Amino acid sequence: MESASGAPLPAGGAASARLSGPLLRIALPLMAGSAIESLYNLGDAWFLGKLGTDAISAPSVAFSFVFMAIIGGAALSQAGTTLMAQARGAGDDALVKRYLNQSAGFLGVVSVVLAIAGSLLARSALRLLDTPDSVMVHALPYLRIVMAGTPFMFAYFLLQSSFTAIGKTMVPLVVHLAAVLLNLALDPLLIFGPGPMPALGSTGAALATVISQAVAAAVSLRILLKGRDGLKLERALLRPRRADWTLLLRIGVPSSIGQGLSALGFTVLQGLVNGFGPAAIAAFGVGNRLINLFDLPAHGIANAVTTMVGQSIGSGDEEKARRVVRSGLLLVAAFLALPIAASMVWGGSLVRFFVDDPEAIRLGDLMFKVVGPSVFLFGLFFATTGAFQGAGATKPIMVLSVARLWVVRLPIAILLARAGFGPLSIWIAMFVSNLVIALAGILYYRSGRWLKAGVRVYRQA
């Protein structure tokens, strides 16, 4: 038996403990890439915060819709990761390459559709959120520009999903780092317009994002066209295959629907937050960015779990898949405990770094104190969803994602808001929904039904 890195693994309980090393070798570059992205988002917020509360609120409002495109692309690209990882575990390199090319064509079509729809519907979507006029001036151009760059975003997703599937995640990290550094360099130039350059504000932040995404897309496609580690785009393999697209849809659509409806739920939630005014919007936006930063280890480890569970299933070793998940849970707990505890103590100081508004600072501090404990448990849940994804069992992910927002969080938030709890209603709803769905997901994992609900591509190819 071998790990994703090719090293032999011992059997039994010791094997479960020693899987942490291979998991970290896959997860750390993913975590670093996500951290870089989150730090950029925080930097973006810092730059825009210099323009006032309305400017910093614009990306927060627009992000509800951008997030839908991001998670749609991520879910569909992760379907490719599942297929390629299982094919890799089965030792079929030709099948790995075929799934790469089929994923490329599939993601290309979806990204163009999303770019057109997002740009055309931006104004109506923001109006549905009851976006204040002072924020709309900034949010509308930001949303239109970022949505137009969706195909660039998806090209990078393809690079990341394919190299993650084979357990070599340094390549996408380097590409992502270069893009983020470019973005950070462009932000102050396009936002503030030093010298003869025009000051574009939030529009400049959006342009910086899309330009850097375009560069990352060009580099990603060049790498895949040139070929590396058996991953190569070839014209003959790009022609759509019904069986392959069916598998991509079977794995990707439930996850996309679940995460898409979840994102829509976040959009409705953003509408509720908007009703509490700019201070609540700023607190919610900064607080969410920071919580997402704390979640990065869980996301990275979950993606590593997907890779190693997929490869384990591809090689026919379901017991190893379970050991991978146990190691992933231990790693998530180790990474999350300290930062979440610290945020509960010093949450207000964290918010103060980004926006100098006493009410926003107070609300942000309250958010961290209420939501913090549930974020830890939800991080453990991420590791189990990595197992579901690796097995191709994405319907449970869909059900849990939808239930989290639409069955638990939104009804509680609406009821408490009507009862006069103000922004606290949002924080309480976040705590309860994270807690309930995390427990449900962990119980489903322990049942073992996810192994029977997935796909086995090496038997179907």
C-alpha angles and dihedrals in degrees: 000000000000137000125233087269093052097253118136116251128215121233130250130015094338089059091057091054094045092052087077090081097055090042092054093047088060097035102046096066089045090050091047091050092050091045090052090051093047092047088051090051089051090048089050089052090049092053093046091044087067087065094055142264094299093055095048090047093057097075090043091056095040092045091070088071097034087053090059090058092044096051092042090055092042093050094048093045090049088057086062089048090055094050095044093045093052091046089049091051089051089053095241106136093171089058091049090056092046093053090048092056094043090051090051094056093043095050091045093058094045094047094054092050092050093047093054095043094045095050094047097045099041098105095046091047093053091047090054088059091055089239111190114248091240089058095038091066089063101031100053100060090038092055095044094050096045093047090051088060094058095111090057090051092050093051089061090046088058092054093047096046094049097048091042089055091060093042097249107118102158094086096062089042092059092047091048093048091053091050094049093048089052090049092051091049092050096045100076091039095053098033099047101021102217117206115349093347116107117246105241100176115194090356088060090052090054092048091050089053095050095044091053091046090052091053091048090049092052092050092045093052092046091055092049094044092050092047131231134186090359093306111121135149111228126182094225092055095047093073106109115259114202094216093050095045088048090056091046090051093045092055101030104040099061091048091045092049092047094047092039093054088044089054089048087053089053088051091054088046089052087054090056091048090049089059090062093060140248095306092058091044091052093046092048093047096048093039093052092048091053094045089050087053090054090049093056096094090051092050093047093048091046090055090048088050088052091054097047095040090050092049091046092051091045089056091046096248107129093164090060088051089058092048090052090056093048090053090047092054092052092049093049091051091050094050099044106043100077102041093047092049090049093050091054089056101039103024094125092054090052092054092046090061090066106033131023099212116121094211093048089049092050093049093045092051090051091049093056093047094051101037101036101087093051092051089063093053092043088054089060088051089058090063091056092049087055087060092049090050093048090053092046091242097137100147091081088052089053094049094047094045093051093044092051094061107023103033101035117012105041098043091049093046093049094047094048092044090054089048089059102256092133117199089345086075089067094049093049091048091051091052096049096044094049091049097047098045094043091055091046092050094048091050091051090051091051090053090064093221092123090073092059094042096058136081133261106209096181088064094047103042 
